[in-house]
Amino acid sequence: MADDVRGIEIVAIRLDPLANTPAMRLREIDGSRREFDIFIGAPEASSIHTALEGAEMPRPLTHDLFVMTLQRLDVTISKVCITEVVDGTYYAEMHLESTTGVHVISCRPSDGVALAVRAECPIYASEDILDAVGEVPESDGAEEILEEFKDFIENINPEDFGR
């Protein structure tokens, strides 16, 4: 993985209304907080959503099984990096650590993210991807209003209401 990467987080798993296809929205954690979407398959969207919600399934799903198998073999997923986009197709790498060293395996971003969420490891995107497809979301001021309201609620006293 190159050094020119930025930490990213999952903002949402949603259905793109124009393409009628699931998409995961990812956002740069620091900096200008650029966002971008990657279209993914329905099973991967469901898997990521299930993991984000912390839902317990009666039997392990495929991504759960893979993480459990790695743990049993004393292998950890240390990070997932979305490395490039070529003709609209995104590529990613999963970094595994074991007693034999670090092993980098190519994977689909959707599988990498589904595994990263379960393994609680960081997700990165290359600076080149963020430069090419990342967009700074327009602020409608709602986030600032919400923060002000949270501050108000956290600092309110009964005396503030009078009698």
Sequence and secondary structure as in RCSB ss.txt:
>XXXX:A:sequence
MADDVRGIEIVAIRLDPLANTPAMRLREIDGSRREFDIFIGAPEASSIHTALEGAEMPRPLTHDLFVMTLQRLDV
TISKVCITEVVDGTYYAEMHLESTTGVHVISCRPSDGVALAVRAECPIYASEDILDAVGEVPESDGAEEILEEFK
DFIENINPEDFGR
>XXXX:A:secstr
  S EEEEEEEEEEEETTTTEEEEEEEESSTT  EEEEE  HHHHHHHHHHHHT   SS  HHHHHHHHHHHTT 
EEEEEEEEEEETTEEEEEEEEEETTEEEEEEE HHHHHHHHHHHT  EEEEHHHHHHH B     SHHHHHHHHH
HHHHH  GGGG  
